[in-house]
Amino acid sequence: MVADREDDILDSICRTAKSAGRLTGDGLTKLYEVFGQRFAKAFEALKENRVKKYIFKPSGRVVWIVVGKERDYLIMPDVDFCTCDDFYFRVLDRQVHMCYHVLAQKMAKALEWYETVEGDDELYETLMKEWTKPTP
């Protein structure tokens, strides 16, 4: 299955990169071969520090966000879900396995290349309303 193959390749390259402390040229080339423009956009998000891990206290809730061009996108990594239009129109239609936001989050987590933002639980509801608001 293509999705499993993509996930295996991504996991393998990220493990190697984490051990080495960097992505190698071979890893970058392979990721581009497998994911194409989705990888290019995901890597750009990583380089621009647009992947955020919010930790709310005292509950300890964790929310992953990728700052996109139009808005912030909520990522649910356990189910490979994103609130972007690409997810709704291409991933759900099985044209692609994952949007670039999910790819960026997976890479950021594996490589530990993300910003951690801590906030109070009172802020959680406000931010969730913003992050789950339909695109105008």
C-alpha positions in Angstrom: 0.0 0.0 0.0 1.4 3.4 -1.0 0.5 5.1 2.4 2.4 2.5 4.4 5.4 2.8 2.1 5.4 6.6 2.4 5.2 6.3 6.2 8.0 3.8 6.3 10.3 5.9 4.2 9.5 9.0 6.2 10.1 7.2 9.5 13.4 5.7 8.3 14.8 9.0 7.0 13.8 10.9 10.1 15.4 8.3 12.4 18.6 8.5 10.4 18.5 12.3 10.4 17.8 12.5 14.1 20.9 10.3 14.8 23.0 12.4 12.5 21.6 15.7 13.8 20.6 16.7 10.3 18.9 15.7 7.1 21.4 14.4 4.5 21.3 15.2 0.8 20.3 11.6 0.1 17.4 11.9 2.7 16.2 15.2 1.2 16.4 13.7 -2.3 14.4 10.6 -1.3 11.7 12.6 0.5 11.3 14.9 -2.5 11.0 11.8 -4.8 8.3 10.3 -2.6 6.4 13.4 -1.6 7.2 16.0 -4.3 5.9 19.4 -3.7 4.3 18.3 -0.4 7.8 17.7 0.9 9.1 21.0 -0.4 6.3 22.9 1.4 6.7 20.8 4.6 10.5 21.4 4.6 9.9 25.1 4.1 7.5 25.1 7.1 10.2 23.4 9.2 12.9 25.9 8.1 10.6 28.8 8.9 9.8 27.4 12.4 6.0 27.2 11.6 5.4 23.9 13.4 4.2 24.6 16.9 3.5 22.2 19.8 1.1 23.8 22.3 1.1 22.5 25.8 -1.7 23.6 28.1 -1.3 23.7 31.8 -2.2 22.3 34.3 -4.1 19.8 32.1 -1.1 18.8 30.0 -3.2 18.8 26.8 -1.0 18.9 23.7 -2.1 20.5 20.4 0.0 20.6 17.2 -0.4 23.5 14.8 1.2 24.3 11.5 1.1 28.0 10.6 0.0 28.1 7.0 -0.2 30.8 4.4 -3.9 31.6 5.1 -4.3 30.5 8.8 -3.1 28.2 11.5 -4.0 24.5 10.8 -4.8 22.1 13.6 -3.0 18.7 13.2 -4.2 15.5 15.0 -1.1 13.3 14.5 -2.6 10.1 15.9 -5.1 10.0 13.1 -3.1 12.0 10.4 -5.8 14.7 10.4 -5.5 18.4 9.3 -8.0 21.2 9.1 -6.7 22.5 5.7 -8.6 22.4 2.5 -6.0 20.1 0.9 -6.9 17.5 3.5 -10.6 17.7 2.7 -10.3 17.8 -1.0 -7.3 15.5 -1.8 -6.6 13.4 1.2 -10.2 12.3 1.9 -10.6 11.7 -1.9 -7.5 9.5 -1.7 -5.6 11.5 -4.3 -2.7 11.9 -1.8 -1.9 10.2 1.5 -1.3 13.3 3.6 -1.2 17.1 3.2 2.0 19.0 3.7 0.9 20.2 7.1 0.7 16.6 8.5 4.0 15.8 6.8 5.6 18.8 8.4 4.3 17.9 11.8 5.6 14.3 11.5 9.0 15.5 10.4 9.1 18.1 13.1 8.2 15.7 15.9 10.7 13.0 14.7 13.5 15.5 14.3 12.5 17.7 17.3 12.4 20.7 15.1 9.4 22.6 16.4 8.6 25.5 18.8 7.0 24.6 22.1 4.4 27.1 23.3 3.0 26.8 26.8 -0.3 28.3 27.8 -2.9 28.2 30.5 -5.9 25.9 30.1 -8.2 29.0 30.0 -6.6 29.8 26.6 -7.3 26.3 25.2 -11.0 26.9 24.4 -10.3 30.3 22.8 -7.5 28.9 20.6 -9.5 25.8 19.7 -12.4 27.9 18.4 -10.0 29.8 16.2 -8.2 26.7 14.9 -11.4 24.8 14.1 -13.2 27.7 12.6 -14.3 27.0 9.0 -12.3 28.7 6.2 -14.2 31.7 5.0 
